Amino acid sequence: MKKLILSAIAIMAFTFSNAQETRFGVKGGLNLTNFTGDVDTNLKAGFHIGGFAEIKIIDRLAIQPELLFSTQGARYNMIGGNQSGSYKLNYINIPVLAKFYVTKQFTVEAGPQIGFLVSAKSQDHDIKDAYKTADYGFNFGAGYNFTDHFSVGLRYTVGISGIYDHDYEDFSDYYDSTKNSNLQLSVAYKF
């Protein structure tokens, strides 16, 4: 048992000493969001803003946790009428990405995300009670580093959990349930 504990400590120490550097940064940009599933909605423009840490594991691989405020939702048209409106959902999103440096400038990334619903409105009415407080998604994207400090990125978030607060009777209902979809264009600055 003693050897096992010492081995685990040695592995953790080696891993942390191998982490070449950790850099922090800020990012923000454009969101193009919509709902997928059994709804008929249109793209809605929004934004995201927040911070991140890029933790280098090896020369070409980093782990990048982020904390982002993100405006999401979708636009809709009223059935049988000319009126339109939008669902405005605000989230605090926490993605954790594996970021691979294909070259020094070009990166690809993927990883899970959890989002916490802050507010939900439609036509200035509070509709937060109709939505789940947590949202789960999976991200994949690419980025380009212009300098050591300045970069841009394009990321798509696929919703993997239904956003409405109700139970599903079977898997097909869950599969067709309404989920978030988000395309992000970001500008980032690393310190």
C-alpha positions as CSV (number, residue, x, y, z in Angstrom):
1,M,0.0,0.0,0.0
2,K,2.8,2.4,0.9
3,K,4.5,1.7,-2.5
4,L,1.2,2.4,-4.3
5,I,0.7,5.8,-2.5
6,L,4.3,6.8,-3.2
7,S,4.0,5.8,-6.9
8,A,0.8,7.9,-7.2
9,I,2.5,10.9,-5.6
10,A,5.5,10.4,-8.0
11,I,3.2,10.2,-11.0
12,M,1.3,13.4,-10.0
13,A,4.6,15.2,-9.3
14,F,5.9,14.2,-12.7
15,T,2.7,15.3,-14.4
16,F,2.6,18.7,-12.7
17,S,6.3,19.3,-13.3
18,N,5.8,18.3,-17.0
19,A,3.1,21.0,-17.4
20,Q,5.4,23.4,-19.2
21,E,3.4,26.6,-18.6
22,T,0.0,27.9,-17.7
23,R,-1.3,31.1,-19.4
24,F,-4.5,33.0,-18.6
25,G,-6.5,35.0,-21.0
26,V,-9.8,36.8,-21.8
27,K,-12.0,36.1,-24.8
28,G,-15.3,37.3,-26.3
29,G,-17.2,37.3,-29.5
30,L,-20.2,36.5,-31.6
31,N,-22.7,33.6,-30.9
32,L,-25.1,32.3,-33.6
33,T,-27.5,30.2,-31.6
34,N,-30.6,28.1,-32.4
35,F,-32.6,25.2,-31.0
36,T,-32.4,21.7,-32.5
37,G,-34.9,18.9,-32.2
38,D,-38.7,19.1,-32.5
39,V,-39.0,22.9,-32.9
40,D,-39.1,25.3,-35.8
41,T,-36.9,28.2,-34.9
42,N,-34.3,30.5,-36.5
43,L,-30.8,31.7,-35.7
44,K,-30.4,34.3,-33.1
45,A,-27.3,36.5,-32.7
46,G,-25.7,36.9,-29.3
47,F,-22.3,37.2,-27.6
48,H,-20.0,35.5,-25.2
49,I,-17.4,37.0,-22.9
50,G,-15.1,35.5,-20.2
51,G,-11.8,34.1,-19.3
52,F,-9.7,30.9,-19.7
53,A,-6.6,29.2,-18.6
54,E,-4.4,27.3,-21.1
55,I,-2.5,24.6,-19.2
56,K,0.2,23.0,-21.4
57,I,0.6,19.3,-20.7
58,I,3.1,18.5,-23.4
59,D,4.6,20.7,-26.2
60,R,1.6,20.3,-28.5
61,L,-1.3,19.5,-26.1
62,A,-3.0,21.8,-23.6
63,I,-6.1,21.6,-21.4
64,Q,-8.2,24.8,-21.6
65,P,-10.9,25.3,-19.0
66,E,-13.1,28.4,-19.6
67,L,-15.7,30.4,-17.7
68,L,-18.0,32.3,-20.1
69,F,-21.2,34.4,-19.9
70,S,-23.1,33.4,-23.1
71,T,-26.3,34.9,-24.5
72,Q,-28.2,32.1,-26.4
73,G,-31.7,31.2,-27.6
74,A,-33.6,31.3,-30.9
75,R,-35.9,33.4,-32.9
76,Y,-39.4,32.3,-33.8
77,N,-42.4,33.3,-36.0
78,M,-45.9,33.1,-34.6
79,I,-48.1,30.4,-36.3
80,G,-50.7,32.1,-38.6
81,G,-49.4,35.6,-38.0
82,N,-46.8,38.0,-39.0
83,Q,-45.4,38.5,-35.4
84,S,-42.0,37.2,-34.4
85,G,-40.1,37.0,-31.2
86,S,-37.2,35.4,-29.6
87,Y,-36.2,33.2,-26.7
88,K,-33.4,34.9,-24.8
89,L,-31.5,32.4,-22.6
90,N,-28.4,33.5,-20.7
91,Y,-25.9,30.9,-19.4
92,I,-22.7,30.7,-17.5
93,N,-20.8,28.1,-19.5
94,I,-17.9,26.1,-18.3
95,P,-16.2,24.2,-21.2
96,V,-13.1,22.1,-20.6
97,L,-11.2,21.5,-23.9
98,A,-8.3,19.4,-25.0
99,K,-6.4,21.7,-27.3
100,F,-4.0,20.3,-29.9
101,Y,-1.4,22.4,-31.6
102,V,-1.2,21.2,-35.2
103,T,1.4,23.9,-35.9
104,K,2.5,26.8,-33.7
105,Q,-0.3,28.9,-35.1
106,F,-3.1,26.4,-35.9
107,T,-5.0,24.5,-33.1
108,V,-7.9,22.1,-33.0
109,E,-10.0,21.6,-29.8
110,A,-12.7,19.4,-28.4
111,G,-14.3,18.8,-25.0
112,P,-17.4,18.8,-22.8
113,Q,-19.3,21.7,-21.4
114,I,-21.8,22.4,-18.7
115,G,-23.9,25.5,-18.7
116,F,-25.9,27.1,-15.8
117,L,-29.1,29.0,-16.8
118,V,-29.0,32.6,-15.4
119,S,-32.1,33.9,-17.0
120,A,-34.7,33.1,-19.7
121,K,-37.1,35.6,-21.3
122,S,-39.5,35.7,-24.2
123,Q,-41.3,39.0,-25.2
124,D,-40.1,40.4,-21.8
125,H,-41.8,37.6,-19.9
126,D,-39.7,35.6,-17.5
127,I,-39.9,31.9,-18.7
128,K,-37.0,30.5,-16.6
129,D,-39.2,28.0,-14.8
130,A,-39.8,26.2,-18.1
131,Y,-36.1,25.4,-18.6
132,K,-33.6,23.2,-16.9
133,T,-31.1,24.9,-14.7
134,A,-28.2,22.9,-16.2
135,D,-27.3,22.3,-19.9
136,Y,-24.8,19.9,-21.2
137,G,-23.0,20.1,-24.5
138,F,-19.9,19.0,-26.5
139,N,-17.6,21.4,-28.2
140,F,-15.3,21.1,-31.2
141,G,-13.5,23.8,-33.1
142,A,-10.3,25.3,-34.4
143,G,-8.2,28.4,-33.7
144,Y,-5.4,30.5,-35.2
145,N,-2.7,32.3,-33.1
146,F,-1.6,35.5,-34.8
147,T,1.0,36.2,-32.1
148,D,1.8,34.7,-28.7
149,H,-0.9,36.8,-27.2
150,F,-3.6,37.3,-29.9
151,S,-5.8,34.6,-31.4
152,V,-9.1,33.9,-33.0
153,G,-11.3,30.8,-32.8
154,L,-14.3,29.1,-34.3
155,R,-16.2,26.6,-32.2
156,Y,-19.5,24.7,-32.5
157,T,-21.3,23.5,-29.4
158,V,-23.7,20.5,-29.9
159,G,-26.4,20.3,-27.1
160,I,-26.6,16.8,-25.7
161,S,-29.3,17.4,-23.1
162,G,-32.9,18.6,-23.5
163,I,-33.4,22.2,-22.3
164,Y,-37.1,22.1,-21.3
165,D,-37.9,21.1,-17.7
166,H,-40.0,18.0,-18.2
167,D,-39.6,14.2,-18.1
168,Y,-39.3,12.1,-21.2
169,E,-41.4,9.0,-21.6
170,D,-38.9,7.1,-23.8
171,F,-35.6,7.5,-25.6
172,S,-37.2,8.7,-28.9
173,D,-38.8,11.6,-27.0
174,Y,-35.4,12.5,-25.5
175,Y,-33.6,12.1,-28.8
176,D,-36.1,14.6,-30.5
177,S,-36.1,17.0,-27.5
178,T,-35.2,20.6,-27.9
179,K,-31.5,21.2,-27.4
180,N,-29.1,24.2,-27.6
181,S,-26.9,24.7,-30.7
182,N,-24.2,27.4,-30.7
183,L,-21.7,28.5,-33.2
184,Q,-19.1,30.9,-31.7
185,L,-16.5,33.2,-33.3
186,S,-14.1,34.4,-30.7
187,V,-11.2,36.8,-30.3
188,A,-8.8,36.0,-27.4
189,Y,-5.9,37.6,-25.7
190,K,-3.4,35.6,-23.6
191,F,-1.3,37.3,-20.9
